[in-house]
Amino acid sequence: LFSPGFQVAPETKAVMKWLRSIPFVLSASLHGGELVVTYPYDYSRHPMEEKMFSPTPDEKMFKMLAKAYADAHPVISDRSELRCGGNFVKRGGIINGAEWYSFTGGMADFNYLHTNCFEVTVEVGCEKFPLEEELFTIWHENRDALLNYMEMVHRGIKGIVSDKFGNPIKNARISVRGIQHDITTGN
């Protein structure tokens, strides 16, 4: 996941430990500078290839999660190509991260590969560093989309894996036929 010789910062190690200790299932990373929702993988399977589609085994689920956000966002769902993010209109406001640009060490890839958490990256606005007076508008443009995305936590299979006595089984492996990506039960 990280390049050889890459030094992991202490705060990054702390977040990695935190993510492994709590059974999160859904998260989003909020960025600025564009209007689009990206999903894993962010790192191309072919590191020498830039802008190469690199899907996870859960491609359909990630597209559904990204669309849940994009469709509820008033500007991302706007069909105008003459605005920030307009080049993503034909894609529905979403894109596979590596197809947009490939990079190593991203949270969405880490979460997918090392935890049970599915994460998308949301580019929440056109300005990389918005002015304070723009934050209120950005919040209102993203509020309903964030809520819609959070509701997606109720999609999929959920329940308790237990032994014959009803005791929860810690770290039980759960496989879905046709998807080469297992998850494990929490504590």
N, C-alpha and C positions, 0 to 999 in steps of 0.2 A: 504494500500500500504506500509506503514511503520510499523515496529514492535512497540508494546506498549512501551512507555517510550523513544522512539527514538527521539533524538533532531535533528531538522532540522537546518543546518547551515545557517547563514544569506545570504551567496552567493547562496545557494541552493534555499532559499525562493525567492531571486531576479530572478533567472532563471525561477522558477515556475511562478512568476508573469509575466515575460516577455513572456513566452510561451502562457499564457492565454490572453495576450493583443494583440498579432499579430497572424493572422490566418495562421500560417505555415501549410503545408500539408505533407511535406516530410523532413526527417532529417536522419543523420547518426552520430553515435558516433564512433570515431576512437580509437582503443586500439592496444597494441602491445603484443606479446607473442605467437601468433598462426597465422595460415592462414585459416580463416573461416569467414562466415557471419552468424550471429545469428539474430533471429527475435522473437518477443513476443509470448507468455509471457515468461519472464525470471524467474518469481516466480511460482513455482509449485502450482497447486490447492490443493495439499496435502503437506503441509509444512514439514511433517516428511519423505516424499519420496524424495530422491535425484535422479536426472536423470530421471525425469518423464515428458513425452511429455505433454505439456500444451498449446494447441492451442487457439488462439483468434477466435471470429466469422469470422474474415477476414483472416483466414489461407491461402486461395488460393492467395490472394493479397500479403500477406507478403512473401510467397514462391516465387512469381513472382518477387518482389522487390529484395529479397536476391539473386536470380538467375541472375538478371540483372547485379548485381555487380560481383558475382562470375564468371560468364561466360566471362566477359570482363577482368578479371584479369589473366595475363599470368601464374602465378604460381598456383593460386587457381584452375584454369581450367586444369592445368597439371594433367594427370591421374596417375602420379607416387605416389605410396604409401610409397616410401622410402625418402620422404622429410618432412619437417615441414608441418603439416596440412594433411599429407598423410592418417591419420585415418578418414578424412572426404571425401575422394575421392568417395567412394561408395554412398555418400549422395549428390554429386554434389557440394561440398564445402560450403554447408549451413546446419544449424541445428536449431531447436527450442531451444531457450535459456535455458529453464528449463530442457530440455532433456539432454543438455550438463552438466550444473550444475545450480541449483536453487539458486537464491538470491533475497532478498527483496530490494525495494527502487530504482530500476533501472529507468533510463530515458525513455527507450523504453516503459516500462509498464506505467509509468506516462503519457507520451504523448498520448498513445492509450486510456487510461482510462479517462483522464481529459482535453484533447485538441482534435483537429481534425488532429493532426499530426501523421503520420506513421513513425516510426523510426526503423532502423536496427542497429546492432552493427557490426562493421567491425574490425576484428583482422587483421591489415595491414602487419604484419611481424613476423618473428619467435622470434625476440629478444624483451623482455619486455622493456628494456631500450637500444635502439640501440645507437651505437657510432655516433658521428657527421658525420663521413665519410660514414656511411651507409645510411644516410637520403636521399641523392640524388637518390640512387637506389630504395629505398622504395617509394619515390615520383613517380618515373617513372613507377614502377610496379603498382601503384594505380591510376595514373592520368586518364587513359582511362576508368577504372572501375568507378571512381567517376563521370566522365562526363556521362557515360552510365546510371548510377543510377540517376543522376540529371534529365536526360531526361524523366525519368519515371513519373515526376510530371505532364506530359501531358496525362497520362493514366487515365481512369475512367470518371466519370461524372463531368462536370464543367459547370458553367453558373451563372446567377444572378437570385435569387428568388425575385420577385417584386410583389407589390400589383397591383390592376387594373389601377392605375395611372402611373405605371412604376417606383415607388419609391422602392428602395431596402428594403427588410424586414430583420431587424437585429434579430439574434438568432432564425431564423426559423429552426425547426427540420426537418431533411431529413432522411427518412427511406428507406431501400432497402429490398424488400420482400426476406425472407430467410436468412437475416443477422441480427442477434440480436445486432446491434451496430449502433446507430444513430449518426449523426453529426449535427452540427448547422452552420448556415451562419455567416459570419463575419460582421463587422461593415459597 
